[in-house]
């Protein structure tokens, strides 16, 4: 079922999956279109301009399987104000509260893509930082929280001596008393620099930023002043609007997005982590790899990686970062599955090695950075 009315307005096309009985789906879809635009019954919208330019439109309803329908809704771009928080609000604000609806995907018009701009560095920029062209990139995580800044810096140096491309804070590291952000960022930056002098490599350290927008700005500026190339940030914790602001205000910094809270709103992972974070400017997007301690399927992981990397209306590709229960033994499998445009992230799988951390990291790097012929 398709609404064939032609509209000249600039429009986002959002695709939802709705669970409903056959005889209720048309009314359910119309209610969704109204909920995500004007939050009023159509009879209460008396202004003709609002009906034409603002009210959401049901574009298509297609059965997916018994009791489940694929519904496309047209939403006016003007309602977003070209601001990340309002964009997410218009796509799935109130309707995320309804248990029978999932936001599956979104088609964005050129005007919105141009306004947000996407990653500033993207895959090419990360490859340049790592001095790597046709191979997978590697990443390790500093954890657990509770360690002092000095202890984390020691871990960072051991990992960097093993030759890993990137080292990031665990997302649980914030500005706690036992490891204050400023001291941790400075000590880890110094430790990685010492290791780079020894190895001749270019390992990069990304501290985790968190807090209010003012704090996020200050932490990003401090990281930049320490000579660091990027930071880790969890967009759904700090707010998508904060990520959009940071990307615009710190164009030379790389932003690696963490998926914390990504499972809380029933938004399909390939869209949320692969496309939305990319649109907002994430240069790399961490996601739970299949077969680890989270429940993503191989199909979902592959769709997510493709969403992050696929050609898209002038938006640079984002580097997918497979993580979550990763082990060195799975490296060949992951390279065959994802190809060269991937970053493999290992945390506990390396830190379990303790006294052999540098040697284990070196073995991981050697396995993960084999050249892939395309």
N, C-alpha and C positions, 0 to 999 in steps of 0.2 A: 504494500500500500504506500503510495507516494503522493505527496502534495506537489502538484505540478505548477503551482503559482510561481511566476517569475518575479524575483525581487532584485532591485538594483543595490540594496544595502550591502555593505561589507560584512561578511558573516563567517563565524566559526561554525564548523560542523562537528558536533560532539556525538560520539557513538556510545550508547549505554546498553547493557544487558539487563533485562527486566524479567523477573519471575512473575507470571500472572496467568490467569485463566483466559482462554481464547476470547470469551465474550466481554472481558474487561480491559483488554490490552489497549484498545484505541483510547478509551477514557483515561487509562493510566498514563499513556504516552502524552496525551494532551495536558494532563495535570503536571507531569514532569516539565514540559515546555514552559508552562506558566510559573511553576515553582522556581525554575532557574532563570527567570527573567523578571517578572513583575510581582510575583507572590500574591496574585489576586485572581479571582474567577474572571473569565473573559467578560462576563456581563458587567463587571465593575470598571472595565477599562473603556471609558466613554470617549477619550480623545483619539481621533483617527490617526494622528501622527504617531502616537504611542503604539497603536495596534500595528501600524505599518513598519515602524522603525525600531521598536524595542521588544515587543512581545516575541517570545520564542516560537519557532515553527516546527511542527512535526513533519520531517521530510520523508521518512520511510519507516515502515514497520515490517520486519521479516522474521518468520519463525526460524528459530535455531534448532530447537528440539521441543518435544512436548512440554508445554508450560514455561518455555523460556524463549524470549524474543530479543532480536537485535533491533534497536531503535535509534534512528538518527534525528538529532534536534539541531536546528539552525539557531544560533545565538548571535545577536548583533555585537560586532567588535567594539562599538562605541561604549557598550556597558562595562567593559573591562577597564576603561581609563588608561590602558596600556601599562598597568601596574600589576606586579606579579601576584600579590595577595588577592586583589580584586579579580584577576583572571581565574585563580583557583576557586574563589567564591562563586563566580558565575558558572563555572564548569560543574561544581559538585558541592557547593556550600550546604544549603539546607538538605538537598537530596541525599547526601552521604549519611544522613540520619535514618533513612529508610532502608531497612535490612534487605529489601528485595531488589535493590538497584546496585549495579557496578558500573563505574566509568571505565570503558574499555579502550577508547582511543579518541583522538581529536585531529581534525584537519584544520590547520591554521592558514589564514590568508597571508599573502605577501606583505601586506601592511603591518601585521602584527609581528611577523618574523623580522622585518626590517627594524621595527622599533626595539625589540628585545636584543637582537643581534647575535645571540648564541655565544659560544666559547671565543675567547680572545686568542688562546693558544691552541687548544684542541690537540688532536693526535700529533700533528706535525710539530707543534711547539714542545710537547713532551718528549718526542723523539730527539729534538734538537738539544734539550736539556740533558738527555741521557747519552748523547753522541751515538745514537743507534738508528739505523735505517730500516733494515729488513729483518727484524727479529722481534720476538715478544719482549716486553719490559717486565722488570721484577720489582717487587715491593715487599717490605717487611714492616711489622707493627711493633711499637714499643708498648709493653704491658707487663704486669698488671698495674692498675692504679693502686696506690698505697706506697709504692716505691718513692724514694726521694728523687729530686732532680738529678743529683749526682749519680745515683744508681741507674737511672734511665739513660743518662749520657754515656755511662760505661757500656750499656747494651747497644746504644746507637753506634759507638765506635767499633765494637766487635762486629756488628752487622755490616758496617761500611767497609771494614777491612776484608770482609768476605765478598765485596764487590757488588752488592745489590744496588739497583738503580735508584730506588726511592725508599725512604724510611718515613713512616708516618706515626704520629701519636695514635694510641688507641682512642676511640671516641669518648671513652670514659674519663680521660685526662682533661681536666679543665683548669681551674685556678685554685685548686685545693691547697690547704696550708702545708701539706707534706710535699707538694711539688708545685710551687707557684708558677704561673705561666711564664712570666718574664725570666725567671731564673732558669726554668727548664729549656725554654727556647734558646737562651744564650749558651748554656752549657752544651746542649745537644748540637747546636750549630758549630761550636768550637771543636767538639769531639769528631764530628763528621769531617770538618775541614782538616783536622790532623790526619785522619784516615786517608783522605783523598791525597794529601801530600805524600803519604807512604805508598799508596797503590797506583797513583797516577790516574785514577778514575774520577768520575764526577757524580758521586752519590749525592742525592738531594734529600734534605730533611724537611718535612711538612708538619708543623705543630698544629694541634687541634684548637680552633678558636670557638668560643662560646660566650653567651651572655647577651646583654642588651646591645642595640645597634651601636651605641657609643663605645661600649667595651669591645665589640667586634672590630670597629674601626681602629681603636687603639692597639689591639693585639695584632691586627694585620699590618699596621704601620710599624710596630715593633719588630715583627718578623721581617719585614722589608728592610728595616734599618740594620738588622743582624746579617743581611746579605742572603736571606733565604728567598727561594724562588716561588714558593707557594705555601698554601695552608690547607688543612682539612676542615670541612664544615658540614654540619648536618642540617640541610635546608628545612626539614620538617620540624626540627627542634628550635632553631633560631628564627625561623620564618622565611618563607620564599622571598618576601619583599626585601629582607635583609641581604640575602644572596644577590638579588638584582642590584641593590645599591652598592655592595662591595665590588661587584664585577665592574660597574661603571666608574667607581672612584679609584680603583686600583688596577688599571688596565694592564700593567706589566706583571701582575701576580697571577699565578696559576691557582685554580680552585678545584680541589678534589672533593666530590660530594659523597657523604656517608648516608646509608639508607635507613638510619634509625627512625622508627615510627612509620616506615613505609607500608607496613601491613595493617595499619589501624583504620584506613579510610575506604577500603574496598575499591582502590584504583588499580587497574591492571599494571603489573610491574614493568612490562615493556614500554608502556606510555609514560608512567611516572618517572622511573629511573632512567629510561633510555631516551625519551623525547622531551618531557617537560623540564627535567634538570638540564638537559642540553640546551633547550631554548633559553633558559634563564642564565646560562653562561658557565655551567660546570664543564671544566676541561677534561675531567675524568670522573666516572661514576662507578662507585663500588656496589656490587650486588652479590647476593648469596649464591654461590656456585652449586649446581646440582650435585647430589651425593654427599654433601657436607652435613652440617648440623641444622640446616634449614630445609624447608620443603619445596623449593622451586624444582620444577621438572626440567629435563634437558631441553624440551621444546620451548618452555618459557625463557630459559637462559639464552638460547640461541636467538629467539625473537628480540630479547632485550639488547643483546650485543648488536644485532642488525639495526635496531632502531637507533642506537647510539652512533653507528658508523655510516648509515646509508646516506646517499646524496639527498640534500633537502634545502631547496630554495635559498641558496647562499649562506646557509648556516654551516659553520665548520663542524666536522665530526668530533664527537666526544670519545675518549678512550674508555672502553669497558674494562672494569677491574674485577676479576673473579676472586671471591674470597669466601671465608666461612667454612672452617673445617678442612681447608686445603692442606695437603701433605706433599712433600717432595716426590713421593712415589707416583703421584698422579700427574706429574708434569707432562710426560709424553702424551698421555691421553688428552689433557687439556689443550696442548698445542695442536693436536690433530683435530680437535673439536672446534676450536675458535679461530685457528690460523694465527698469523703474525701480529695483527692489530689487536692485541690483548695485553693487559698487565696482570700478572699472576701475583696475588698477595697472600703471604703466609705469615701467621702470627705464632700461635702456640706450637705449630708443627716444627718450627725452628727453635723456639725458646726452650723446648723440652730437651734440647741437646746440651744445655748448660755449659759445661767446660769446653765442649766441642762446638760452640756456637759459630765461631768464625769459619771453621772447616766445613760445617754443615751448610752454612750460608753459601760458601764458595761452590760446593757441590750442587746446590739448588740453582745458583746462577748459571753454572756451566750447562746444566740440563735444560734450563728455561731459555737460554739465549742462543741456542743453535740457530743457524741461519735457515730460514724457510724459503724455499724457491717457489715463486708464484708464477 
